[in-house]
């Protein structure tokens, strides 16, 4: 989807020894002067990693400080692997910089 818009995707690598969790420090290192948007999938497919609410708030602050939009794919807003996947907007008290994508088909399947 990113390439379809003419943009260049920059993957943020995660570490299997850390449960494939996305960390704010890794996001900060991946940001370039051309970065406009961060897309976060949590729970992430195929690892199943969930970004904890406190870490998500740190990720949001990194984006806010750099004027980067944050989009979360929350189509799995269900209980997942004993971790409730709730809307991350509550964790960061986000306003205009935060956008959420959801899905009724997966949530209520």
C-alpha positions in Angstrom: 0.0 0.0 0.0 2.8 2.4 0.8 4.5 1.9 -2.6 1.2 2.3 -4.3 1.2 5.9 -3.1 4.7 6.5 -4.5 6.3 6.5 -1.0 9.1 4.2 0.1 8.4 1.9 3.1 11.0 1.7 5.8 10.5 -1.4 7.9 11.2 -1.1 11.6 12.9 -4.4 12.7 11.9 -6.2 15.8 13.8 -8.8 17.8 12.6 -12.4 18.4 14.4 -12.3 21.8 12.1 -9.4 22.8 9.0 -11.2 21.6 9.0 -9.2 18.3 7.7 -6.2 20.2 7.9 -2.8 18.5 9.9 -0.3 20.6 10.0 3.5 20.5 13.8 3.5 20.3 13.6 1.4 17.1 11.0 3.7 15.7 13.2 6.7 16.5 16.2 5.2 14.8 14.2 4.4 11.6 12.8 7.9 11.1 14.3 9.9 8.3 13.8 13.5 7.3 11.3 12.2 4.7 9.2 10.2 7.1 5.5 11.3 7.1 3.6 8.4 8.6 4.2 5.4 10.9 1.9 2.4 10.5 1.6 0.1 13.5 0.0 -3.3 13.4 -0.8 -4.6 16.9 -1.3 -7.5 17.3 1.2 -8.1 14.5 0.8 -10.8 12.0 2.5 -13.3 11.8 4.3 -13.0 15.2 1.3 -12.1 17.3 3.3 -9.5 19.2 1.2 -6.8 20.9 2.6 -3.3 21.7 1.9 -2.7 25.4 0.0 0.5 26.1 2.9 2.2 27.8 5.3 1.5 24.9 2.6 2.7 22.5 2.4 6.0 24.3 6.2 6.3 23.9 5.9 5.5 20.2 3.2 8.1 19.8 5.4 10.7 21.6 8.3 10.0 19.2 5.9 10.6 16.3 4.4 13.7 17.8 7.8 15.2 18.5 8.8 14.7 14.8 5.4 15.8 13.4 4.8 12.3 12.0 1.3 10.9 11.6 0.5 7.6 13.4 -1.8 5.1 11.9 -2.7 1.9 13.8 -4.3 -1.1 12.2 -6.6 -2.4 14.9 -8.6 -4.9 12.9 -7.9 -7.4 15.7 -9.5 -5.4 18.5 -10.3 -8.6 20.4 -8.8 -10.5 23.3 -5.6 -12.0 21.8 -3.1 -14.2 23.5 -4.3 -13.2 27.0 -3.7 -9.6 26.1 -6.6 -7.2 25.5 -6.0 -5.3 22.4 -7.8 -2.0 23.1 -7.7 1.1 21.0 -4.3 2.7 21.5 -5.7 6.2 21.2 -6.4 6.0 24.9 -2.8 5.2 25.7 -1.5 8.4 24.1 -4.5 10.7 24.4 -4.0 11.5 20.7 -5.6 14.1 18.7 -5.3 15.0 15.0 -2.0 13.2 14.5 -3.5 9.8 15.3 -5.6 7.7 12.9 -7.1 4.3 13.5 -8.1 1.6 10.9 -10.5 -1.1 12.1 -12.5 -4.0 10.8 -15.9 -5.4 11.8 -15.3 -8.6 9.9 -12.4 -9.8 12.1 -13.5 -8.3 15.4 -16.9 -10.0 15.2 -16.0 -13.1 13.2 
